[in-house]
């Protein structure tokens, strides 16, 4: 038995596959105090989520922001819809450079609205390795924003700066 046999996972049937990332523009709360970029993350060869599914997920997230169960922090961020999860991330907190996320789970997209529940990121984790590709892009875009004058044009530029492609 080797020194590293108990770390890094060797058992199970998980096979890493490339994932496609598709942006779906952004949405805002009804009072325009929060804006979220939207992403679909699917393992290849699956198609991106449909516009209808993305709109349902967005509405569920916006409702939680508007009722206060998701803290919008500085009001700019992004959400990632993936198989069984919606990951919602807002910038801000004690420092504007902090990223805060909320994770929601559901069993299947047909029943997403009835099944969605908030997950404890201390137990479930914060992001999967494929979502970290989106986080990496968003961190670069946010650093550019933080170095700007933070005027309306800078906010629009941040919201329009989205990732599209394959995470390998």
C-alpha positions as CSV (number, residue, x, y, z in Angstrom):
1,X,0.0,0.0,0.0
2,X,1.4,3.4,-1.0
3,X,1.7,6.6,1.1
4,X,-1.0,8.4,-1.0
5,X,-3.6,5.6,-1.3
6,X,-6.1,7.3,1.0
7,X,-6.1,10.8,-0.7
8,X,-7.3,12.1,-4.0
9,X,-10.0,9.5,-4.7
10,X,-9.4,6.4,-6.7
11,X,-12.7,4.6,-6.2
12,X,-16.0,5.2,-7.9
13,X,-17.1,5.8,-11.4
14,X,-16.4,9.5,-11.8
15,X,-14.8,10.2,-15.1
16,X,-13.7,13.9,-15.7
17,X,-15.3,15.2,-18.9
18,X,-14.9,18.7,-20.4
19,X,-17.7,21.1,-19.6
20,X,-19.3,23.8,-21.8
21,X,-20.0,27.2,-20.4
22,X,-22.7,29.3,-22.0
23,X,-23.6,32.8,-20.9
24,X,-27.3,33.8,-20.8
25,X,-26.9,37.6,-20.3
26,X,-27.9,39.1,-17.0
27,X,-31.0,39.6,-14.9
28,X,-31.8,42.3,-12.3
29,X,-34.0,42.5,-9.2
30,X,-37.2,44.5,-9.7
31,X,-35.7,47.5,-7.8
32,X,-32.5,47.3,-9.9
33,X,-30.4,47.0,-6.7
34,X,-28.9,43.7,-7.8
35,X,-27.6,42.4,-11.2
36,X,-26.5,38.8,-11.9
37,X,-24.7,37.4,-14.9
38,X,-26.1,34.0,-15.8
39,X,-24.2,30.9,-16.9
40,X,-25.1,27.4,-18.0
41,X,-22.5,24.7,-17.2
42,X,-23.0,21.3,-18.7
43,X,-20.8,18.3,-19.3
44,X,-20.1,17.7,-22.9
45,X,-21.9,16.4,-25.0
46,X,-25.0,17.7,-23.2
47,X,-26.6,20.9,-24.6
48,X,-26.8,24.1,-22.5
49,X,-29.9,24.5,-20.4
50,X,-32.9,25.9,-22.3
51,X,-33.9,29.5,-22.0
52,X,-37.0,28.4,-20.2
53,X,-35.0,26.5,-17.6
54,X,-32.6,29.4,-17.1
55,X,-35.5,31.7,-16.7
56,X,-37.1,29.5,-14.0
57,X,-33.7,29.3,-12.1
58,X,-33.3,33.0,-12.4
59,X,-36.7,33.7,-11.0
60,X,-36.1,31.4,-8.1
61,X,-32.8,33.2,-7.3
62,X,-34.3,36.7,-7.8
63,X,-37.2,35.9,-5.4
64,X,-34.6,34.9,-2.8
65,X,-32.6,38.1,-3.3
66,X,-35.8,40.2,-3.0
67,X,-37.0,38.5,0.1
68,X,-33.6,38.9,1.7
69,X,-32.6,35.2,2.0
70,X,-29.7,35.9,-0.4
71,X,-27.6,38.9,0.6
72,X,-26.9,40.9,-2.6
73,X,-23.8,42.6,-1.0
74,X,-22.6,45.2,-3.6
75,X,-25.3,44.1,-6.0
76,X,-23.1,42.7,-8.8
77,X,-22.4,39.0,-9.3
78,X,-23.1,35.9,-11.2
79,X,-25.0,32.6,-11.0
80,X,-24.1,29.2,-12.5
81,X,-26.8,26.7,-13.3
82,X,-25.5,23.2,-13.5
83,X,-26.8,19.6,-13.2
84,X,-28.7,19.7,-9.9
85,X,-27.3,23.0,-8.6
86,X,-27.6,26.8,-8.8
87,X,-24.6,28.6,-7.5
88,X,-25.2,32.3,-6.7
89,X,-22.2,34.6,-6.1
90,X,-22.1,38.3,-5.1
91,X,-19.1,40.5,-4.7
92,X,-18.6,42.5,-1.6
93,X,-18.7,42.3,2.2
94,X,-16.2,43.8,4.5
95,X,-14.0,44.3,1.4
96,X,-15.3,44.8,-2.2
97,X,-12.9,42.1,-3.3
98,X,-14.6,39.3,-1.4
99,X,-16.8,36.7,-3.2
100,X,-19.8,35.3,-1.3
101,X,-21.8,32.4,-2.6
102,X,-25.0,30.6,-1.9
103,X,-25.6,27.1,-3.2
104,X,-29.0,25.6,-4.0
105,X,-29.8,22.0,-5.0
106,X,-32.6,20.3,-6.9
107,X,-33.1,16.8,-8.2
108,X,-34.3,17.4,-11.7
109,X,-35.0,20.5,-13.8
110,X,-38.6,19.6,-14.4
111,X,-39.4,20.0,-10.7
112,X,-36.7,22.6,-9.9
113,X,-39.2,25.2,-8.6
114,X,-40.7,22.7,-6.1
115,X,-37.5,20.9,-5.1
116,X,-35.0,23.7,-4.7
117,X,-33.4,24.0,-1.3
118,X,-30.4,25.9,0.1
119,X,-27.3,23.7,0.7
120,X,-24.7,24.2,3.4
121,X,-21.5,25.1,1.6
122,X,-19.5,23.9,4.7
123,X,-20.7,20.4,3.9
124,X,-21.3,20.5,0.1
125,X,-18.4,22.7,-0.9
126,X,-18.5,26.0,-2.7
127,X,-17.7,25.4,-6.4
128,X,-17.0,22.3,-8.4
129,X,-13.7,22.3,-10.3
130,X,-15.5,23.1,-13.6
131,X,-17.3,26.1,-12.0
132,X,-13.9,27.5,-10.9
133,X,-13.2,28.2,-14.6
134,X,-16.2,30.6,-14.5
135,X,-15.0,32.0,-11.1
136,X,-11.5,32.6,-12.6
137,X,-13.0,34.6,-15.5
138,X,-15.2,36.5,-13.1
139,X,-12.4,37.3,-10.8
140,X,-10.4,38.9,-13.7
141,X,-13.5,40.9,-14.8
142,X,-14.1,42.0,-11.2
143,X,-10.5,43.1,-10.7
144,X,-10.8,45.3,-13.9
145,X,-14.0,46.7,-12.4
146,X,-12.4,47.5,-9.1
147,X,-9.6,49.3,-10.9
148,X,-12.1,51.4,-12.9
149,X,-13.9,54.6,-11.9
150,X,-16.9,52.4,-11.1
151,X,-19.2,54.6,-13.2
152,X,-22.3,53.3,-15.0
153,X,-20.3,52.4,-18.1
154,X,-17.8,50.4,-16.0
155,X,-20.7,48.4,-14.4
156,X,-22.2,47.7,-17.8
157,X,-18.8,46.6,-19.1
158,X,-18.5,44.2,-16.1
159,X,-22.0,42.8,-16.8
160,X,-21.2,42.3,-20.5
161,X,-17.9,40.5,-19.9
162,X,-18.9,36.9,-19.9
163,X,-17.2,33.6,-20.4
164,X,-18.2,31.2,-23.3
165,X,-16.3,28.1,-24.0
166,X,-15.0,24.7,-22.8
167,X,-13.4,24.1,-19.4
168,X,-11.0,21.1,-19.6
